[in-house]
Amino acid sequence: MKAGLHLELDAHTLPANADQVLAPRIAKALGISEENLLSCRIVKRSLDARKKPHIKLLYQIVAEIREGVVPARMEAPPEEPAAFRIPGNRAGLHHPLVVGSGPAGLFAALVLAEAGAEPVVIERGCSVEQRKKDIDSFFATRRLNPESNLLYGEGGAGSWSDGKLYTRIRDPRGACVLREFVRAGAPPEILYYAHPHIGSDRLPGVIAAIRKRIIALGGTFLWNSKVTGIEGTDSFRALRLAGGERIEAPAALIACGHSARELIGHLTEHLEFSMKGFQIGCRIEHPQSFINRDRYGSEIPAPPLGAAEYLFSTNGNGTVQGATTFCMCPGGEILPATCETGTLATNGMSESARAGEFANSAIVSTLGPGIFPSPAEAFGFLRKLEEEVFRRGGENYSAPAQKAQDFLARRGGKTPEKTSYRFGVCPSRLDRLLPEPVLSALTGALRRFDRLAPGFVREGVLIGLETRVSSPVRFHRNPETLESSLRNLYLGGEGGGMAGGIVSAAVDGIRLAEKMLEKHR
């Protein structure tokens, strides 16, 4: 017999492996002996920190009870959505092209491979194994490889940004994405955590396992293969590569990230698109102990909690835009997320343990779609910002920085001697770099966040600019077939302007692959 159970437990009474030792507590809550509890499964785990420092862990449980045993307390098992399954082998499509091996491209290729289509994945960067070597070399020498870095390569930009899997979309394919990650070696708790993450130390291995599965199913990966153009009048015919190669195929899916600005610019010359709003801002860093104290009421969290995180936002008013925190990395570090020499943008990451001394997050606001009339002008604006950030950092990938207090006061000042940013920081007036209305939006947001978390401004340091958050371009898609304005060519993920984050991009890739298979069935 199955029984549902909501369980509230004091986090301070639990060990670090609380999820693995719940059986005695579940049996006690049900009023049965532990031997009559045949199995239990966590459906969801979240936190209640409203009465800090008394933090509660909240569990939704499905328990299997021995037949004939009547529990003293029993709830109906929670309703769970029907599981989405990757389609089986039914392809009439053979050797479709998938451009990009970020979440959208990788999961599209997985669906196509499972269906027997034997996709060809074209990636301008390297495999995650080689990519890690190139990133390590960059940190050791400050010499950037423009084709293999923290933005380009297998797994996309998300590979080195914590692997956060929280999403607001309610597509059942999202649960499928999480299951596939677990199948590839991700920790099983991502299936039930309210804010799951994998960690940038584990995610590359998970990505490599998915790639190996695609290859075992007949897929092919072409590394160091930069797409420079498309061919086709009414229908897609071929891709052109930087080395002069031309690859014909019955269909192609372009799932480049939004940092592939040159390719996106080329596509806008051939496909229907619209300009859309995009986000920019700053990365802010705090001591993790401050975030723990504010969120948990204690600098040292209870064993099962881990490093505290936050999500803050402001609503705009008639004169000032809203702003939000984004990609918050507990116990993490700030990264030089750039793919072009002479430019610099920042991003953040955490490893799986989230055990670092600092916490960081982006604070971003949106520049509306009417500000820039063309992709070239929007991308040109972003590149000029990134060039100026690079220049102010000393032209060696050190980052310009400003204390949050000084940012609000519109003044210069000293920066902390120690930050998580490996290349070091230089004092600079970031408030003079941001355009209106983003400057006003971040100013208002910092003041509000300081009311929500007293000390947020005093303890905070702004490091670099976030200019690679989202794309200013969205390509049009047929609402029925999801094709672009060129038949048999599909655009998706963040580069297509259709997603924002690992899970939403992966879901979009799955949807596109389904439509490709459906058309060629």
C-alpha positions in Angstrom: 0.0 0.0 0.0 1.2 3.5 -0.9 0.9 6.4 1.5 1.8 10.1 1.1 3.4 12.0 3.9 4.4 15.6 4.5 7.3 15.7 7.0 8.8 18.7 8.8 12.1 18.2 10.5 14.4 20.5 12.4 17.5 20.8 10.3 19.7 21.2 13.4 18.8 17.7 14.5 19.8 16.0 11.2 23.1 14.7 9.9 24.6 15.9 6.6 23.1 12.8 4.9 19.6 13.4 6.2 17.9 12.3 3.0 19.5 8.8 3.3 18.4 8.2 6.9 14.8 9.2 6.9 13.3 5.8 7.2 13.0 5.8 11.1 11.5 9.2 11.1 9.0 8.3 8.3 7.9 5.2 10.2 7.5 7.1 13.4 5.4 9.8 11.6 3.2 7.1 10.1 2.8 5.3 13.5 4.2 2.0 12.2 7.3 -0.1 12.9 10.2 0.4 10.6 10.0 -3.2 9.5 6.6 -2.5 8.0 8.0 0.4 5.9 9.0 -1.4 2.7 10.4 1.6 0.9 10.2 5.4 0.7 10.9 8.0 -1.9 11.4 11.7 -1.6 9.2 13.6 -4.1 10.3 17.1 -3.1 12.6 18.7 -0.5 12.5 22.3 0.4 13.4 24.7 3.2 11.3 26.8 5.6 13.6 29.6 7.0 10.8 31.9 8.2 11.8 31.4 11.9 15.5 31.5 11.6 17.7 30.2 13.1 15.2 27.4 13.5 15.3 26.0 9.9 13.0 23.2 8.9 13.5 20.7 6.1 10.2 20.0 4.4 9.7 16.7 2.6 7.0 15.2 0.5 7.3 11.5 0.8 5.7 8.5 -0.9 6.0 5.4 1.4 5.3 1.8 0.6 3.7 0.0 3.6 3.3 -3.7 4.1 -0.2 -4.9 3.2 -2.6 -5.2 6.2 -0.7 -2.6 8.2 -2.9 0.5 9.0 -0.8 3.7 9.7 -2.0 6.1 12.4 -1.4 8.9 10.0 -1.9 8.7 6.3 -2.2 11.1 3.3 -3.0 10.5 -0.3 0.2 10.1 -2.3 0.9 13.3 -4.2 -0.2 13.5 -7.8 2.8 13.4 -10.1 2.7 14.3 -13.8 2.9 11.6 -16.3 6.6 10.9 -17.1 7.8 12.1 -20.5 9.8 9.5 -22.3 12.3 10.2 -25.1 10.8 8.8 -28.3 11.9 5.3 -29.4 13.4 4.3 -32.8 11.0 5.6 -35.4 13.2 7.8 -37.5 12.7 8.4 -41.2 15.3 11.1 -40.7 19.0 10.2 -41.2 22.1 12.2 -40.3 20.5 15.5 -39.4 22.9 18.3 -38.3 22.9 19.7 -34.8 25.0 22.9 -34.4 26.2 23.4 -30.8 26.6 21.0 -27.9 25.2 23.1 -25.2 22.0 21.9 -23.4 19.7 22.5 -26.4 22.0 20.8 -28.9 23.0 17.9 -26.6 19.5 16.9 -25.7 18.2 17.4 -29.2 21.0 15.1 -30.4 20.1 12.6 -27.7 16.5 12.4 -28.8 17.5 12.1 -32.4 20.0 9.4 -31.6 17.5 7.4 -29.5 15.2 7.5 -32.5 17.8 6.0 -34.7 18.5 9.2 -36.8 22.3 9.1 -36.2 22.8 12.9 -35.8 25.9 14.8 -36.6 26.8 17.3 -33.9 28.9 20.2 -35.1 30.7 22.1 -32.3 33.1 25.1 -32.8 34.9 24.3 -29.5 36.3 21.1 -28.0 35.1 18.2 -25.9 34.8 19.0 -22.2 38.0 17.1 -21.5 40.1 19.3 -23.8 38.1 22.3 -22.9 39.0 21.9 -19.2 42.7 21.8 -20.2 42.3 25.0 -22.2 40.5 26.8 -19.3 43.2 25.7 -16.9 45.8 27.0 -19.3 43.9 30.3 -19.5 43.9 30.6 -15.7 47.6 29.8 -15.6 48.8 32.1 -18.4 46.0 34.7 -19.0 46.2 33.7 -22.7 42.7 33.1 -24.0 41.8 30.5 -26.6 39.0 32.2 -28.5 37.5 28.8 -29.6 37.8 26.9 -26.3 37.0 28.7 -23.1 34.4 29.3 -20.5 31.8 30.1 -23.1 32.6 27.9 -26.2 32.9 24.1 -26.2 30.9 21.0 -25.2 28.2 21.7 -22.7 28.0 25.4 -23.5 28.5 28.3 -21.1 26.5 26.4 -18.4 29.2 23.8 -17.9 31.2 26.2 -15.8 28.4 28.1 -14.1 27.4 25.7 -11.3 24.9 23.6 -13.2 21.9 25.2 -11.7 18.8 23.3 -12.8 16.0 25.5 -11.3 13.5 26.6 -13.8 10.0 28.1 -13.8 8.8 26.3 -16.9 6.2 23.5 -16.2 7.0 21.3 -19.2 7.1 17.6 -18.3 10.2 17.3 -20.5 12.0 19.2 -17.6 11.7 16.1 -15.4 13.0 14.0 -18.3 16.1 16.3 -18.5 16.8 15.7 -14.8 16.4 12.0 -15.1 18.8 11.9 -18.0 21.3 13.9 -16.0 21.0 11.3 -13.2 21.4 8.5 -15.7 24.6 10.1 -16.8 26.0 10.3 -13.3 24.5 13.4 -11.7 23.4 13.0 -8.0 19.9 11.7 -7.6 18.8 14.5 -5.3 18.4 16.8 -8.3 15.2 14.9 -8.9 13.6 16.3 -5.8 15.5 19.4 -4.5 13.5 22.6 -4.9 16.6 24.3 -6.3 18.7 21.5 -7.7 22.3 21.9 -9.0 25.1 19.6 -10.1 28.2 21.7 -9.7 30.9 22.6 -12.2 33.2 20.0 -10.9 30.7 17.2 -11.7 28.8 18.6 -14.7 31.6 18.1 -17.3 31.6 14.3 -16.5 27.8 14.2 -16.9 28.0 15.9 -20.2 30.7 13.6 -21.4 28.6 10.5 -20.5 25.6 11.9 -22.5 27.9 12.4 -25.5 29.2 8.9 -25.2 25.7 7.6 -25.2 24.8 9.6 -28.3 27.9 8.1 -30.1 27.0 4.6 -29.0 23.6 5.1 -30.6 25.2 6.1 -33.9 25.8 9.9 -33.5 28.9 11.7 -34.5 30.7 14.8 -33.0 32.8 17.2 -35.1 34.9 19.3 -32.9 36.7 22.6 -33.8 34.1 23.1 -36.5 32.8 26.6 -36.8 29.7 27.1 -38.8 29.8 30.3 -40.8 26.8 30.1 -43.1 23.7 28.3 -44.3 22.5 27.4 -47.8 19.0 27.1 -49.0 16.3 29.1 -50.7 12.9 27.7 -49.8 14.3 24.8 -47.8 17.6 24.1 -45.9 20.3 22.5 -48.0 23.7 22.7 -46.3 25.9 24.3 -43.7 29.2 26.0 -44.5 32.2 25.7 -42.1 35.1 28.1 -41.5 37.5 25.6 -43.0 35.7 25.7 -46.3 33.8 22.4 -45.8 30.2 22.1 -46.9 27.8 19.6 -45.2 24.5 18.7 -46.8 21.7 17.2 -44.7 17.9 16.8 -44.9 17.5 19.0 -41.8 19.5 21.0 -39.3 19.0 22.4 -35.9 21.1 25.4 -34.8 21.4 25.5 -31.1 24.3 27.9 -30.6 24.5 29.9 -27.5 23.9 33.7 -27.6 27.6 34.3 -27.4 27.9 33.1 -31.0 27.2 36.6 -32.1 28.8 36.3 -35.6 26.7 33.3 -36.5 23.5 34.9 -35.1 24.3 38.0 -37.2 24.7 35.9 -40.3 21.4 34.1 -39.7 19.5 37.4 -39.3 20.4 38.1 -42.9 18.6 35.1 -44.1 15.8 34.3 -41.5 12.9 36.1 -40.0 13.6 37.5 -36.5 12.6 40.1 -34.1 14.6 42.3 -31.7 13.8 41.5 -28.1 14.8 42.8 -24.7 18.0 41.6 -23.1 19.6 41.8 -19.7 22.9 43.4 -18.5 24.2 44.3 -15.1 27.0 43.5 -12.6 28.2 40.5 -10.7 28.1 41.1 -6.9 30.1 39.2 -4.3 29.6 38.7 -0.6 31.3 36.6 2.1 29.3 33.4 2.2 29.2 33.7 6.0 27.1 36.9 5.6 24.6 35.2 3.3 24.4 32.2 5.7 23.7 34.6 8.6 21.1 36.5 6.7 19.3 33.5 5.3 19.8 31.0 8.1 20.4 33.1 11.2 23.9 31.5 11.6 27.2 31.8 9.8 27.7 28.1 10.0 24.7 26.2 8.5 23.3 23.0 10.0 24.9 19.9 8.3 22.1 19.1 5.8 21.6 22.7 4.6 24.7 23.6 2.8 25.6 27.1 1.8 22.7 29.5 1.8 21.4 31.1 -1.4 19.1 34.0 -2.3 16.8 35.3 -5.0 15.8 38.9 -4.9 14.0 41.1 -7.3 12.4 44.5 -7.6 9.3 45.6 -9.6 9.8 48.7 -11.7 7.7 51.8 -11.3 6.9 54.6 -13.8 10.4 55.9 -13.9 12.8 53.1 -12.8 13.0 49.6 -14.2 13.0 46.5 -12.1 16.0 44.3 -11.6 16.6 40.8 -10.4 19.4 38.6 -9.1 20.3 35.8 -11.5 22.6 32.8 -11.5 23.3 33.0 -7.7 26.4 30.9 -6.8 26.7 30.0 -3.1 30.2 29.2 -2.0 31.4 29.9 -5.5 33.7 32.1 -7.6 33.5 34.8 -10.2 34.8 33.9 -13.7 36.2 35.8 -16.7 33.4 34.6 -19.1 34.9 35.8 -22.4 35.5 34.3 -25.8 37.1 37.2 -27.6 40.5 38.6 -26.9 40.5 42.2 -25.7 37.1 41.8 -24.0 35.9 40.8 -20.6 32.5 39.9 -19.0 31.9 38.1 -15.7 29.9 35.1 -14.7 29.8 32.9 -11.6 30.1 29.2 -10.8 30.1 26.8 -7.8 31.4 23.4 -7.3 29.0 20.6 -6.0 30.0 21.2 -2.4 29.5 24.9 -2.6 32.2 25.2 0.1 34.0 28.4 -1.1 34.5 31.5 1.1 32.4 33.8 -1.1 28.9 33.9 -2.7 28.1 35.7 -5.9 25.2 36.6 -8.1 24.4 38.7 -11.1 22.1 41.7 -10.6 20.6 42.5 -14.0 18.0 44.7 -15.6 16.5 44.7 -19.1 17.2 46.9 -22.1 14.0 47.0 -24.1 13.6 45.8 -27.7 13.2 49.3 -29.0 16.6 50.6 -28.0 18.6 49.0 -30.8 17.1 48.7 -34.2 19.4 45.9 -35.4 21.4 43.0 -34.1 24.6 44.6 -35.3 24.0 47.7 -33.1 23.0 45.6 -30.1 26.0 43.3 -30.3 28.3 46.3 -31.1 27.0 48.0 -27.9 27.8 44.9 -25.8 31.2 44.5 -27.4 32.2 48.1 -26.6 31.1 47.6 -23.0 33.2 44.4 -22.8 36.2 46.2 -24.4 36.0 49.0 -21.8 35.7 46.5 -18.9 38.8 44.8 -20.2 40.7 48.1 -20.5 39.7 49.2 -17.0 40.8 45.9 -15.6 44.4 46.5 -16.9 44.1 44.6 -20.2 45.2 41.4 -18.6 41.8 39.9 -17.6 41.8 41.4 -14.1 38.4 42.8 -13.4 37.3 46.4 -12.5 35.4 46.4 -9.2 33.6 48.8 -6.9 32.2 48.4 -3.5 28.4 48.5 -3.5 28.4 51.4 -1.1 30.6 53.4 -3.4 28.4 52.4 -6.4 25.4 53.9 -4.6 27.3 57.0 -3.6 28.7 57.5 -7.2 32.3 57.6 -6.0 35.6 55.8 -6.3 37.2 53.9 -3.5 39.3 50.9 -2.5 38.4 47.3 -3.2 38.9 44.3 -0.9 42.3 42.6 -1.0 40.7 39.2 -1.3 37.9 38.1 -3.7 37.1 34.9 -5.4 38.1 36.3 -8.8 41.4 34.5 -9.7 42.9 37.3 -11.8 42.4 40.0 -9.2 40.4 43.2 -9.2 41.2 46.9 -9.9 39.2 49.8 -8.3 37.0 51.4 -11.0 33.8 53.4 -11.4 31.4 50.7 -12.6 28.6 53.2 -12.1 30.0 55.2 -15.0 29.9 52.2 -17.3 26.3 51.1 -17.1 23.8 52.9 -19.3 20.6 54.4 -18.2 18.1 52.9 -17.4 20.1 49.9 -16.0 22.1 52.2 -13.7 18.9 53.5 -12.0 17.5 50.0 -11.9 20.5 48.5 -10.1 20.6 51.5 -7.8 17.1 51.0 -6.7 17.6 47.2 -6.5 20.6 47.5 -4.2 18.7 49.7 -1.8 15.8 47.3 -1.7 18.0 44.2 -1.3 19.7 46.0 1.6 16.3 46.3 3.3 15.6 42.6 2.6 19.0 41.6 3.8 20.5 44.3 6.0 24.2 44.6 5.2 23.8 43.5 1.6 25.3 46.9 0.4 27.9 47.2 3.1 29.3 43.7 2.5 28.9 43.7 -1.3 31.5 44.2 -4.0 30.5 44.6 -7.6 33.0 42.9 -9.9 32.9 43.4 -13.7 29.8 43.6 -15.9 27.3 40.9 -16.9 26.9 41.3 -20.6 26.3 37.7 -21.7 23.0 37.0 -20.0 20.5 36.8 -22.9 20.2 37.4 -26.6 18.8 40.6 -28.2 17.5 38.4 -31.0 14.6 36.0 -31.3 14.2 34.0 -34.5 10.6 33.3 -35.7 9.3 29.8 -35.7 6.3 28.2 -37.3 3.9 27.6 -34.4 3.0 24.1 -35.7 6.3 22.7 -37.0 8.7 24.9 -35.0 10.8 25.4 -38.2 12.4 28.7 -38.8 11.4 30.8 -41.9 13.6 28.4 -43.9 11.9 24.9 -44.0 13.9 22.1 -42.4 16.0 24.5 -40.5 15.3 24.8 -36.7 16.7 27.3 -34.3 16.4 27.0 -30.6 18.0 27.4 -27.1 19.4 30.6 -25.9 21.0 31.6 -29.2 17.6 31.3 -30.8 16.1 33.6 -28.1 13.9 30.8 -26.9 15.4 29.8 -23.5 17.2 31.0 -20.5 19.1 28.4 -18.5 20.2 24.8 -18.7 16.8 23.1 -18.3 14.7 25.4 -20.4 17.3 25.2 -23.2 17.4 21.4 -23.0 13.6 21.2 -23.1 13.6 23.4 -26.2 16.1 21.1 -27.8 13.9 18.1 -27.0 10.8 19.8 -28.5 12.7 20.7 -31.7 14.0 17.2 -32.1 10.5 15.7 -31.7 9.2 18.0 -34.4 12.1 17.1 -36.7 11.3 13.4 -36.3 7.6 14.0 -36.7 8.1 15.7 -40.0 10.3 13.0 -41.4 8.6 10.0 -39.9 
